[in-house]
Amino acid sequence: MGDKEKEGYNIVNRESEIDNLIQWISEAKSENDKFSMKEDLQTLMSWDCENVYSSESTNEYIEIKD
């Protein structure tokens, strides 16, 4: 495992993940899902980093500080 890898997480491009969330929010049927994704979207938009850790099993994100 590399220096920047965490078990159970994938490294993803923050801006790409923002784009994905916008699409998923528009397609979501559940208000609970929409609410959760909107919170994630706000979190990701508040960060300046290029990449983030994305949990493989939950909707958790962790900022990768340069």
ChimeraX attribute file (.defattr): number of C-alpha atoms within 10 A of each C-alpha:
attribute: neighborCount
match mode: 1-to-1
recipient: residues
	/A:1	6
	/A:2	5
	/A:3	5
	/A:4	8
	/A:5	11
	/A:6	13
	/A:7	8
	/A:8	11
	/A:9	17
	/A:10	15
	/A:11	17
	/A:12	14
	/A:13	14
	/A:14	23
	/A:15	16
	/A:16	12
	/A:17	18
	/A:18	18
	/A:19	11
	/A:20	12
	/A:21	18
	/A:22	15
	/A:23	11
	/A:24	15
	/A:25	18
	/A:26	9
	/A:27	10
	/A:28	13
	/A:29	10
	/A:30	9
	/A:31	10
	/A:32	10
	/A:33	13
	/A:34	18
	/A:35	13
	/A:36	12
	/A:37	19
	/A:38	16
	/A:39	12
	/A:40	18
	/A:41	19
	/A:42	11
	/A:43	14
	/A:44	21
	/A:45	14
	/A:46	9
	/A:47	14
	/A:48	13
	/A:49	15
	/A:50	14
	/A:51	21
	/A:52	21
	/A:53	20
	/A:54	21
	/A:55	16
	/A:56	12
	/A:57	8
	/A:58	9
	/A:59	10
	/A:60	11
	/A:61	19
	/A:62	14
	/A:63	17
	/A:64	15
	/A:65	10
	/A:66	7
